[in-house]
Amino acid sequence: MVKKWIILVLAFVLASPVMAQYMKNAVGVRGGISRGISFQHFFEENKDLKLLMSFRDNGMQLTVMMSHYESVAGRFRDNFYFYYGMGLHGGYTRNVKMLWYFSSQNQGEPRPVTRAVVGADGLLGAEYRIFTVPLSFGIEYKPFFDLFGHRIFRLSFADLGFTFRYHF
């Protein structure tokens, strides 16, 4: 399923005209624990709303985040940005659980178990934008915590990912 989404995003990117312009929207991909497909809408020049459909723990989560961008002073200041933000996510996770039956052979059988999950996310990242070709790439750190799911509470500080976005 992830391959289908990547092909769809690439088809959209390659079919769009390439030109330098104000970056109002973006679509892209993210690697890391919360790997997936993202959509980004700038409602101000330095503030955006991100939607991330991620695939982790054999499930799917939809994350909505707000971010604030700051330009970096220095040689590449027009193209290099730091950003931070936070948001919420919801979705489901799936894992295989061994179910035991009381019978004469006392055997168990593995079955998939799906559970709902909700939580909150933080975001800290750095992005380099290429304005002549409306692309950006970056690295982001996205700690999160989950409620419910297969564990009642899960806290993850290890979600480091790479991003690649096409702006239109």
Backbone as JSON Lines, residues from 0, in Angstrom:
{"i":0,"aa":"M","n":[0.82,-1.19,0.0],"ca":[0.0,0.0,0.0],"c":[0.87,1.26,0.0]}
{"i":1,"aa":"V","n":[1.97,1.22,0.73],"ca":[2.87,2.36,0.77],"c":[3.44,2.64,-0.61]}
{"i":2,"aa":"K","n":[3.76,1.58,-1.35],"ca":[4.3,1.76,-2.7],"c":[3.29,2.45,-3.61]}
{"i":3,"aa":"K","n":[2.0,2.12,-3.46],"ca":[0.97,2.77,-4.27],"c":[0.91,4.26,-3.99]}
{"i":4,"aa":"W","n":[1.02,4.64,-2.71],"ca":[0.98,6.06,-2.36],"c":[2.21,6.79,-2.89]}
{"i":5,"aa":"I","n":[3.35,6.16,-2.81],"ca":[4.57,6.8,-3.32],"c":[4.47,6.99,-4.83]}
{"i":6,"aa":"I","n":[3.96,6.0,-5.54],"ca":[3.78,6.12,-6.98],"c":[2.79,7.23,-7.31]}
{"i":7,"aa":"L","n":[1.71,7.34,-6.54],"ca":[0.72,8.39,-6.75],"c":[1.33,9.77,-6.54]}
{"i":8,"aa":"V","n":[2.1,9.95,-5.48],"ca":[2.74,11.24,-5.21],"c":[3.75,11.58,-6.3]}
{"i":9,"aa":"L","n":[4.56,10.61,-6.71],"ca":[5.53,10.86,-7.78],"c":[4.85,11.2,-9.1]}
{"i":10,"aa":"A","n":[3.74,10.54,-9.42],"ca":[3.01,10.86,-10.64],"c":[2.48,12.29,-10.59]}
{"i":11,"aa":"F","n":[1.99,12.71,-9.44],"ca":[1.5,14.07,-9.28],"c":[2.63,15.08,-9.44]}
{"i":12,"aa":"V","n":[3.76,14.79,-8.84],"ca":[4.91,15.69,-8.9],"c":[5.42,15.82,-10.32]}
{"i":13,"aa":"L","n":[5.56,14.7,-11.02],"ca":[6.11,14.74,-12.37],"c":[5.14,15.33,-13.39]}
{"i":14,"aa":"A","n":[3.84,15.27,-13.12],"ca":[2.85,15.82,-14.05],"c":[2.64,17.31,-13.87]}
{"i":15,"aa":"S","n":[3.09,17.89,-12.77],"ca":[2.89,19.31,-12.49],"c":[3.96,20.14,-13.18]}
{"i":16,"aa":"P","n":[3.61,21.37,-13.58],"ca":[4.62,22.23,-14.18],"c":[5.63,22.68,-13.13]}
{"i":17,"aa":"V","n":[6.89,22.79,-13.53],"ca":[7.96,23.18,-12.62],"c":[8.25,24.66,-12.83]}
{"i":18,"aa":"M","n":[8.11,25.46,-11.75],"ca":[8.43,26.87,-11.82],"c":[8.64,27.4,-10.4]}
{"i":19,"aa":"A","n":[9.4,28.45,-10.29],"ca":[9.64,29.06,-8.99],"c":[8.43,29.91,-8.63]}
{"i":20,"aa":"Q","n":[7.96,29.79,-7.39],"ca":[6.78,30.53,-6.95],"c":[6.73,30.52,-5.44]}
{"i":21,"aa":"Y","n":[5.78,31.28,-4.89],"ca":[5.56,31.27,-3.46],"c":[5.08,29.89,-3.05]}
{"i":22,"aa":"M","n":[5.68,29.33,-2.04],"ca":[5.37,27.97,-1.63],"c":[4.17,27.96,-0.7]}
{"i":23,"aa":"K","n":[3.0,27.73,-1.26],"ca":[1.76,27.73,-0.49],"c":[1.4,26.32,-0.01]}
{"i":24,"aa":"N","n":[1.61,25.31,-0.84],"ca":[1.29,23.92,-0.5],"c":[2.47,23.02,-0.85]}
{"i":25,"aa":"A","n":[2.49,21.85,-0.24],"ca":[3.54,20.88,-0.55],"c":[3.02,19.47,-0.29]}
{"i":26,"aa":"V","n":[3.5,18.52,-1.07],"ca":[3.27,17.09,-0.82],"c":[4.64,16.44,-0.75]}
{"i":27,"aa":"G","n":[4.73,15.39,0.04],"ca":[6.02,14.75,0.17],"c":[5.97,13.43,0.88]}
{"i":28,"aa":"V","n":[7.15,12.9,1.12],"ca":[7.29,11.63,1.83],"c":[8.2,11.86,3.03]}
{"i":29,"aa":"R","n":[8.0,11.01,4.04],"ca":[8.8,11.08,5.26],"c":[9.28,9.68,5.6]}
{"i":30,"aa":"G","n":[10.55,9.55,5.94],"ca":[11.1,8.29,6.42],"c":[11.19,8.31,7.93]}
{"i":31,"aa":"G","n":[11.54,7.2,8.53],"ca":[11.65,7.12,9.98],"c":[10.63,6.16,10.55]}
{"i":32,"aa":"I","n":[10.44,6.18,11.86],"ca":[9.44,5.31,12.49],"c":[8.06,5.66,11.97]}
{"i":33,"aa":"S","n":[7.73,6.95,11.94],"ca":[6.44,7.41,11.4],"c":[6.61,7.74,9.92]}
{"i":34,"aa":"R","n":[6.93,6.73,9.14],"ca":[7.13,6.93,7.7],"c":[5.77,7.07,7.03]}
{"i":35,"aa":"G","n":[5.72,7.9,6.0],"ca":[4.45,8.07,5.32],"c":[4.45,9.2,4.32]}
{"i":36,"aa":"I","n":[3.25,9.67,4.03],"ca":[3.02,10.7,3.02],"c":[2.48,11.93,3.72]}
{"i":37,"aa":"S","n":[2.97,13.11,3.3],"ca":[2.56,14.33,3.98],"c":[1.99,15.35,3.0]}
{"i":38,"aa":"F","n":[1.11,16.18,3.53],"ca":[0.58,17.35,2.82],"c":[0.8,18.54,3.75]}
{"i":39,"aa":"Q","n":[1.23,19.65,3.18],"ca":[1.58,20.83,3.97],"c":[0.91,22.05,3.34]}
{"i":40,"aa":"H","n":[0.27,22.88,4.17],"ca":[-0.35,24.11,3.69],"c":[0.14,25.28,4.55]}
{"i":41,"aa":"F","n":[0.77,26.26,3.9],"ca":[1.22,27.46,4.6],"c":[0.06,28.46,4.63]}
{"i":42,"aa":"F","n":[-0.45,28.75,5.82],"ca":[-1.5,29.75,5.94],"c":[-0.92,31.12,6.22]}
{"i":43,"aa":"E","n":[0.34,31.2,6.61],"ca":[1.13,32.43,6.67],"c":[2.5,32.08,6.1]}
{"i":44,"aa":"E","n":[3.32,33.08,5.86],"ca":[4.62,32.81,5.24],"c":[5.5,31.9,6.08]}
{"i":45,"aa":"N","n":[5.37,31.98,7.41],"ca":[6.23,31.17,8.27],"c":[5.45,30.2,9.17]}
{"i":46,"aa":"K","n":[4.18,29.97,8.88],"ca":[3.36,29.04,9.67],"c":[2.62,28.1,8.74]}
{"i":47,"aa":"D","n":[2.56,26.84,9.13],"ca":[1.89,25.86,8.27],"c":[1.08,24.86,9.07]}
{"i":48,"aa":"L","n":[0.26,24.14,8.34],"ca":[-0.52,23.03,8.87],"c":[-0.09,21.8,8.08]}
{"i":49,"aa":"K","n":[0.32,20.75,8.79],"ca":[0.79,19.53,8.14],"c":[-0.17,18.39,8.43]}
{"i":50,"aa":"L","n":[-0.42,17.59,7.41],"ca":[-1.14,16.33,7.56],"c":[-0.17,15.22,7.17]}
{"i":51,"aa":"L","n":[-0.01,14.25,8.04],"ca":[0.89,13.14,7.79],"c":[0.12,11.84,7.94]}
{"i":52,"aa":"M","n":[0.04,11.07,6.86],"ca":[-0.54,9.73,6.94],"c":[0.64,8.78,7.09]}
{"i":53,"aa":"S","n":[0.82,8.26,8.31],"ca":[1.99,7.44,8.59],"c":[1.6,5.99,8.81]}
{"i":54,"aa":"F","n":[2.58,5.14,8.58],"ca":[2.38,3.7,8.7],"c":[3.42,3.17,9.67]}
{"i":55,"aa":"R","n":[3.0,2.91,10.91],"ca":[3.91,2.31,11.89],"c":[3.15,1.3,12.73]}
{"i":56,"aa":"D","n":[3.87,0.38,13.3],"ca":[3.29,-0.69,14.11],"c":[2.24,-1.47,13.33]}
{"i":57,"aa":"N","n":[2.5,-1.71,12.05],"ca":[1.59,-2.46,11.16],"c":[0.21,-1.84,11.09]}
{"i":58,"aa":"G","n":[0.11,-0.55,11.31],"ca":[-1.17,0.14,11.25],"c":[-1.03,1.44,10.49]}
{"i":59,"aa":"M","n":[-1.99,2.34,10.71],"ca":[-1.97,3.63,10.03],"c":[-2.43,4.69,11.01]}
{"i":60,"aa":"Q","n":[-1.77,5.85,10.98],"ca":[-2.15,6.97,11.82],"c":[-2.22,8.23,10.97]}
{"i":61,"aa":"L","n":[-3.16,9.09,11.29],"ca":[-3.27,10.4,10.65],"c":[-2.86,11.44,11.69]}
{"i":62,"aa":"T","n":[-1.84,12.22,11.35],"ca":[-1.3,13.22,12.27],"c":[-1.58,14.61,11.7]}
{"i":63,"aa":"V","n":[-2.08,15.51,12.54],"ca":[-2.31,16.91,12.18],"c":[-1.4,17.74,13.07]}
{"i":64,"aa":"M","n":[-0.54,18.56,12.44],"ca":[0.44,19.35,13.19],"c":[0.48,20.79,12.69]}
{"i":65,"aa":"M","n":[0.77,21.71,13.59],"ca":[1.03,23.1,13.23],"c":[2.49,23.38,13.51]}
{"i":66,"aa":"S","n":[3.14,24.07,12.56],"ca":[4.58,24.35,12.68],"c":[4.86,25.83,12.45]}
{"i":67,"aa":"H","n":[5.95,26.29,13.03],"ca":[6.43,27.65,12.86],"c":[7.85,27.58,12.31]}
{"i":68,"aa":"Y","n":[8.12,28.31,11.23],"ca":[9.42,28.28,10.54],"c":[10.21,29.54,10.86]}
{"i":69,"aa":"E","n":[11.52,29.36,11.05],"ca":[12.45,30.46,11.27],"c":[13.59,30.35,10.27]}
{"i":70,"aa":"S","n":[13.88,31.43,9.56],"ca":[14.99,31.46,8.62],"c":[16.3,31.49,9.4]}
{"i":71,"aa":"V","n":[17.31,30.83,8.87],"ca":[18.61,30.76,9.54],"c":[19.52,31.84,8.97]}
{"i":72,"aa":"A","n":[20.18,32.58,9.84],"ca":[21.12,33.61,9.39],"c":[22.41,32.93,8.94]}
{"i":73,"aa":"G","n":[23.0,33.47,7.9],"ca":[24.25,32.9,7.41],"c":[24.29,32.89,5.9]}
{"i":74,"aa":"R","n":[25.22,32.13,5.37],"ca":[25.45,32.11,3.93],"c":[24.24,31.62,3.14]}
{"i":75,"aa":"F","n":[23.57,30.59,3.62],"ca":[22.42,30.02,2.9],"c":[21.11,30.41,3.57]}
{"i":76,"aa":"R","n":[21.05,31.59,4.15],"ca":[19.9,31.95,4.97],"c":[18.58,32.0,4.2]}
{"i":77,"aa":"D","n":[18.63,32.26,2.9],"ca":[17.39,32.32,2.13],"c":[16.8,30.94,1.88]}
{"i":78,"aa":"N","n":[17.58,29.92,2.02],"ca":[17.11,28.58,1.68],"c":[17.03,27.63,2.88]}
{"i":79,"aa":"F","n":[17.61,27.97,4.01],"ca":[17.7,27.05,5.13],"c":[16.79,27.52,6.26]}
{"i":80,"aa":"Y","n":[15.96,26.62,6.79],"ca":[14.98,26.95,7.81],"c":[15.01,25.93,8.94]}
{"i":81,"aa":"F","n":[14.78,26.42,10.15],"ca":[14.48,25.56,11.29],"c":[12.99,25.69,11.56]}
{"i":82,"aa":"Y","n":[12.38,24.62,12.05],"ca":[10.96,24.69,12.38],"c":[10.66,23.84,13.6]}
{"i":83,"aa":"Y","n":[9.57,24.21,14.26],"ca":[9.11,23.49,15.45],"c":[7.6,23.54,15.48]}
{"i":84,"aa":"G","n":[7.0,22.6,16.16],"ca":[5.55,22.56,16.25],"c":[5.06,21.4,17.08]}
{"i":85,"aa":"M","n":[3.75,21.22,17.06],"ca":[3.13,20.11,17.78],"c":[1.81,19.76,17.14]}
{"i":86,"aa":"G","n":[1.27,18.61,17.52],"ca":[0.02,18.17,16.93],"c":[-0.55,16.94,17.61]}
{"i":87,"aa":"L","n":[-1.58,16.4,17.0],"ca":[-2.3,15.22,17.5],"c":[-2.37,14.17,16.42]}
{"i":88,"aa":"H","n":[-2.52,12.92,16.83],"ca":[-2.69,11.84,15.86],"c":[-3.71,10.83,16.36]}
{"i":89,"aa":"G","n":[-4.27,10.1,15.41],"ca":[-5.21,9.02,15.71],"c":[-5.14,7.99,14.62]}
{"i":90,"aa":"G","n":[-5.47,6.76,14.95],"ca":[-5.42,5.69,13.96],"c":[-5.53,4.34,14.61]}
{"i":91,"aa":"Y","n":[-4.83,3.36,14.05],"ca":[-4.86,2.01,14.61],"c":[-3.5,1.36,14.48]}
{"i":92,"aa":"T","n":[-3.27,0.37,15.32],"ca":[-2.07,-0.47,15.25],"c":[-2.53,-1.92,15.18]}
{"i":93,"aa":"R","n":[-1.65,-2.76,14.68],"ca":[-2.0,-4.18,14.55],"c":[-0.76,-5.01,14.88]}
{"i":94,"aa":"N","n":[-0.96,-6.04,15.69],"ca":[0.11,-7.0,15.92],"c":[-0.48,-8.4,16.05]}
{"i":95,"aa":"V","n":[0.38,-9.37,16.06],"ca":[-0.06,-10.77,16.15],"c":[0.04,-11.2,17.6]}
{"i":96,"aa":"K","n":[-1.06,-11.75,18.11],"ca":[-1.11,-12.21,19.48],"c":[-1.41,-13.7,19.47]}
{"i":97,"aa":"M","n":[-0.81,-14.42,20.38],"ca":[-1.05,-15.85,20.49],"c":[-2.28,-16.07,21.36]}
{"i":98,"aa":"L","n":[-3.29,-16.68,20.79],"ca":[-4.51,-17.0,21.53],"c":[-4.49,-18.48,21.9]}
{"i":99,"aa":"W","n":[-4.68,-18.77,23.17],"ca":[-4.62,-20.15,23.65],"c":[-6.03,-20.68,23.88]}
{"i":100,"aa":"Y","n":[-6.25,-21.88,23.44],"ca":[-7.54,-22.54,23.62],"c":[-7.33,-23.74,24.54]}
{"i":101,"aa":"F","n":[-8.3,-23.96,25.4],"ca":[-8.23,-25.14,26.27],"c":[-8.84,-26.31,25.52]}
{"i":102,"aa":"S","n":[-7.98,-27.22,25.15],"ca":[-8.43,-28.41,24.45],"c":[-7.55,-29.57,24.88]}
{"i":103,"aa":"S","n":[-7.78,-30.7,24.29],"ca":[-6.99,-31.87,24.66],"c":[-5.52,-31.7,24.28]}
{"i":104,"aa":"Q","n":[-5.23,-30.92,23.22],"ca":[-3.84,-30.72,22.82],"c":[-3.25,-29.43,23.4]}
{"i":105,"aa":"N","n":[-4.08,-28.57,23.97],"ca":[-3.64,-27.32,24.6],"c":[-2.74,-26.51,23.66]}
{"i":106,"aa":"Q","n":[-3.24,-26.25,22.45],"ca":[-2.46,-25.51,21.45],"c":[-2.98,-24.08,21.31]}
{"i":107,"aa":"G","n":[-2.09,-23.24,20.85],"ca":[-2.46,-21.85,20.59],"c":[-2.43,-21.55,19.11]}
{"i":108,"aa":"E","n":[-2.99,-20.42,18.78],"ca":[-3.06,-20.02,17.38],"c":[-2.8,-18.52,17.28]}
{"i":109,"aa":"P","n":[-1.86,-18.09,16.42],"ca":[-1.62,-16.64,16.29],"c":[-2.73,-15.97,15.49]}
{"i":110,"aa":"R","n":[-3.19,-14.83,15.99],"ca":[-4.23,-14.06,15.31],"c":[-3.87,-12.58,15.36]}
{"i":111,"aa":"P","n":[-4.18,-11.84,14.28],"ca":[-3.91,-10.4,14.31],"c":[-4.92,-9.68,15.21]}
{"i":112,"aa":"V","n":[-4.42,-8.74,15.98],"ca":[-5.26,-7.95,16.88],"c":[-5.08,-6.48,16.49]}
{"i":113,"aa":"T","n":[-6.17,-5.79,16.2],"ca":[-6.14,-4.39,15.81],"c":[-6.72,-3.55,16.94]}
{"i":114,"aa":"R","n":[-6.03,-2.45,17.26],"ca":[-6.49,-1.58,18.34],"c":[-6.37,-0.11,17.92]}
{"i":115,"aa":"A","n":[-7.29,0.7,18.4],"ca":[-7.27,2.14,18.13],"c":[-6.17,2.79,18.97]}
{"i":116,"aa":"V","n":[-5.62,3.87,18.45],"ca":[-4.57,4.61,19.15],"c":[-4.77,6.11,18.9]}
{"i":117,"aa":"V","n":[-4.57,6.92,19.93],"ca":[-4.58,8.38,19.83],"c":[-3.35,8.89,20.59]}
{"i":118,"aa":"G","n":[-2.92,10.1,20.27],"ca":[-1.76,10.63,20.97],"c":[-1.4,12.02,20.53]}
{"i":119,"aa":"A","n":[-0.27,12.48,21.03],"ca":[0.23,13.82,20.73],"c":[1.66,13.72,20.21]}
{"i":120,"aa":"D","n":[2.04,14.73,19.43],"ca":[3.35,14.74,18.78],"c":[4.03,16.09,18.99]}
{"i":121,"aa":"G","n":[5.33,16.07,19.05],"ca":[6.15,17.27,19.0],"c":[6.91,17.25,17.68]}
{"i":122,"aa":"L","n":[7.49,18.37,17.3],"ca":[8.2,18.43,16.03],"c":[9.33,19.45,16.12]}
{"i":123,"aa":"L","n":[10.5,19.04,15.66],"ca":[11.66,19.91,15.57],"c":[12.41,19.5,14.32]}
{"i":124,"aa":"G","n":[12.68,20.45,13.41],"ca":[13.3,20.06,12.15],"c":[14.12,21.15,11.51]}
{"i":125,"aa":"A","n":[14.84,20.74,10.48],"ca":[15.63,21.65,9.64],"c":[15.35,21.28,8.2]}
{"i":126,"aa":"E","n":[15.17,22.32,7.36],"ca":[14.78,22.09,5.97],"c":[15.59,23.0,5.05]}
{"i":127,"aa":"Y","n":[15.98,22.46,3.91],"ca":[16.66,23.24,2.88],"c":[15.74,23.3,1.67]}
{"i":128,"aa":"R","n":[15.42,24.51,1.22],"ca":[14.51,24.7,0.09],"c":[15.29,25.12,-1.15]}
{"i":129,"aa":"I","n":[14.9,24.54,-2.27],"ca":[15.46,24.91,-3.56],"c":[14.34,25.64,-4.3]}
{"i":130,"aa":"F","n":[14.45,26.96,-4.42],"ca":[13.36,27.75,-4.98],"c":[13.27,27.66,-6.5]}
{"i":131,"aa":"T","n":[14.4,27.47,-7.19],"ca":[14.35,27.4,-8.65],"c":[13.61,26.16,-9.12]}
{"i":132,"aa":"V","n":[13.76,25.09,-8.41],"ca":[12.96,23.87,-8.62],"c":[12.23,23.71,-7.29]}
{"i":133,"aa":"P","n":[10.91,23.78,-7.26],"ca":[10.21,23.86,-5.97],"c":[10.28,22.57,-5.15]}
{"i":134,"aa":"L","n":[11.48,22.27,-4.65],"ca":[11.69,21.08,-3.83],"c":[12.31,21.49,-2.51]}
{"i":135,"aa":"S","n":[12.1,20.67,-1.5],"ca":[12.79,20.85,-0.23],"c":[13.09,19.48,0.35]}
{"i":136,"aa":"F","n":[14.14,19.44,1.13],"ca":[14.47,18.21,1.84],"c":[14.98,18.6,3.21]}
{"i":137,"aa":"G","n":[14.8,17.7,4.16],"ca":[15.2,18.02,5.51],"c":[15.25,16.82,6.41]}
{"i":138,"aa":"I","n":[15.5,17.11,7.66],"ca":[15.52,16.1,8.71],"c":[14.64,16.62,9.83]}
{"i":139,"aa":"E","n":[13.86,15.73,10.43],"ca":[13.01,16.17,11.53],"c":[12.98,15.13,12.64]}
{"i":140,"aa":"Y","n":[12.8,15.65,13.84],"ca":[12.71,14.85,15.05],"c":[11.29,14.99,15.56]}
{"i":141,"aa":"K","n":[10.58,13.88,15.71],"ca":[9.16,13.92,16.05],"c":[8.86,12.97,17.22]}
{"i":142,"aa":"P","n":[9.14,13.4,18.46],"ca":[8.76,12.54,19.59],"c":[7.24,12.48,19.7]}
{"i":143,"aa":"F","n":[6.73,11.36,20.18],"ca":[5.28,11.21,20.31],"c":[4.94,10.32,21.49]}
{"i":144,"aa":"F","n":[3.68,10.41,21.93],"ca":[3.18,9.43,22.88],"c":[1.84,8.93,22.39]}
{"i":145,"aa":"D","n":[1.6,7.66,22.65],"ca":[0.35,6.99,22.26],"c":[-0.44,6.63,23.5]}
{"i":146,"aa":"L","n":[-1.75,6.75,23.4],"ca":[-2.66,6.22,24.4],"c":[-3.43,5.08,23.76]}
{"i":147,"aa":"F","n":[-3.68,4.06,24.54],"ca":[-4.4,2.85,24.11],"c":[-3.49,2.04,23.2]}
{"i":148,"aa":"G","n":[-3.93,1.55,22.09],"ca":[-3.08,0.69,21.26],"c":[-2.78,-0.61,21.97]}
{"i":149,"aa":"H","n":[-1.64,-1.22,21.67],"ca":[-1.27,-2.49,22.28],"c":[-0.66,-2.31,23.65]}
{"i":150,"aa":"R","n":[-0.17,-1.13,23.92],"ca":[0.24,-0.77,25.27],"c":[-0.65,0.39,25.67]}
{"i":151,"aa":"I","n":[-1.01,0.47,26.92],"ca":[-1.89,1.55,27.37],"c":[-1.22,2.91,27.17]}
{"i":152,"aa":"F","n":[0.07,2.99,27.42],"ca":[0.81,4.24,27.25],"c":[2.15,3.93,26.59]}
{"i":153,"aa":"R","n":[2.49,4.66,25.56],"ca":[3.77,4.49,24.88],"c":[4.38,5.86,24.64]}
{"i":154,"aa":"L","n":[5.63,6.02,25.01],"ca":[6.36,7.26,24.82],"c":[7.58,6.95,23.95]}
{"i":155,"aa":"S","n":[7.73,7.66,22.83],"ca":[8.85,7.41,21.92],"c":[9.62,8.7,21.68]}
{"i":156,"aa":"F","n":[10.91,8.64,21.98],"ca":[11.8,9.77,21.7],"c":[12.69,9.47,20.5]}
{"i":157,"aa":"A","n":[12.46,8.37,19.81],"ca":[13.39,7.9,18.78],"c":[12.91,8.1,17.35]}
{"i":158,"aa":"D","n":[11.91,8.94,17.12],"ca":[11.38,9.09,15.77],"c":[12.11,10.21,15.02]}
{"i":159,"aa":"L","n":[13.21,9.83,14.39],"ca":[14.0,10.74,13.58],"c":[13.76,10.37,12.12]}
{"i":160,"aa":"G","n":[13.44,11.34,11.28],"ca":[13.12,11.01,9.89],"c":[13.64,12.04,8.9]}
{"i":161,"aa":"F","n":[13.74,11.59,7.66],"ca":[14.13,12.46,6.55],"c":[12.88,12.81,5.75]}
{"i":162,"aa":"T","n":[12.82,14.04,5.24],"ca":[11.67,14.48,4.46],"c":[12.1,14.94,3.08]}
{"i":163,"aa":"F","n":[11.2,14.76,2.14],"ca":[11.39,15.24,0.77],"c":[10.04,15.75,0.3]}
{"i":164,"aa":"R","n":[9.95,17.03,-0.1],"ca":[8.67,17.63,-0.46],"c":[8.75,18.38,-1.79]}
{"i":165,"aa":"Y","n":[7.64,18.36,-2.5],"ca":[7.46,19.14,-3.72],"c":[6.47,20.25,-3.39]}
{"i":166,"aa":"H","n":[6.84,21.5,-3.65],"ca":[6.0,22.66,-3.33],"c":[5.27,23.15,-4.58]}
{"i":167,"aa":"F","n":[4.02,23.54,-4.39],"ca":[3.23,24.08,-5.5],"c":[2.32,25.19,-5.0]}
